[in-house]
Amino acid sequence: MIVLRLLLVLGLAAIAGLVLAWLFTKDAKYLRIATRILRFIVVLGVVVALVYVVERLLLV
C-alpha cells in the first residue's frame, strides 16, 4: 500500500508540474503528458481495487 501511495503522490506532483509548465509555455504537449499520467493513475487504481475485491472474495 505504501508503494501505491507513493506512486499517487509522485503522479500528482508530476501532473502539477506539467500543468505549471503548460501555463508558462502554452505548449499542448505538457497537457498530453499530464493526461497520460492521469490515465495511468486511474487505470492502476482500478486494477488494484479489482485485485483487492477478488482477494476478499477468494478469502471469504
C-alpha positions as CSV (number, residue, x, y, z in Angstrom):
1,M,0.0,0.0,0.0
2,I,2.9,2.4,0.7
3,V,4.1,1.9,-2.9
4,L,0.7,2.9,-4.2
5,R,0.5,6.0,-2.1
6,L,4.0,6.9,-3.2
7,L,3.0,6.5,-6.9
8,L,-0.1,8.6,-6.3
9,V,1.9,11.4,-4.7
10,L,4.6,11.3,-7.4
11,G,2.0,11.2,-10.2
12,L,0.0,14.1,-8.8
13,A,3.3,16.1,-8.3
14,A,4.2,15.4,-11.9
15,I,0.8,16.5,-13.1
16,A,1.0,19.7,-11.1
17,G,4.5,20.4,-12.6
18,L,3.3,19.7,-16.1
19,V,0.3,22.0,-15.7
20,L,2.6,24.7,-14.5
21,A,4.8,24.2,-17.5
22,W,1.8,24.4,-19.7
23,L,0.7,27.7,-18.0
24,F,4.1,29.2,-18.7
25,T,4.7,27.9,-22.2
26,K,1.1,27.3,-23.6
27,D,2.6,24.2,-25.3
28,A,-0.1,21.4,-25.5
29,K,2.5,18.6,-25.2
30,Y,2.6,19.2,-21.5
31,L,-1.2,18.7,-21.2
32,R,-1.0,15.5,-23.3
33,I,1.7,14.1,-21.0
34,A,-0.3,15.1,-17.9
35,T,-3.4,13.3,-19.3
36,R,-1.4,10.2,-19.9
37,I,-0.1,10.2,-16.4
38,L,-3.6,10.8,-15.1
39,R,-5.0,7.9,-17.1
40,F,-2.2,5.6,-15.8
41,I,-3.0,6.6,-12.2
42,V,-6.7,5.9,-12.8
43,V,-6.1,2.5,-14.5
44,L,-3.6,1.5,-11.8
45,G,-6.2,2.4,-9.1
46,V,-8.9,0.4,-10.8
47,V,-6.6,-2.7,-11.2
48,V,-5.6,-2.5,-7.6
49,A,-9.2,-2.2,-6.5
50,L,-10.2,-5.2,-8.6
51,V,-7.3,-7.3,-7.2
52,Y,-8.4,-6.3,-3.7
53,V,-12.0,-7.3,-4.4
54,V,-11.1,-10.6,-5.9
55,E,-8.7,-11.3,-3.0
56,R,-11.5,-10.5,-0.5
57,L,-13.9,-12.8,-2.4
58,L,-11.5,-15.7,-2.5
59,L,-10.6,-15.5,1.1
60,V,-14.1,-15.5,2.4
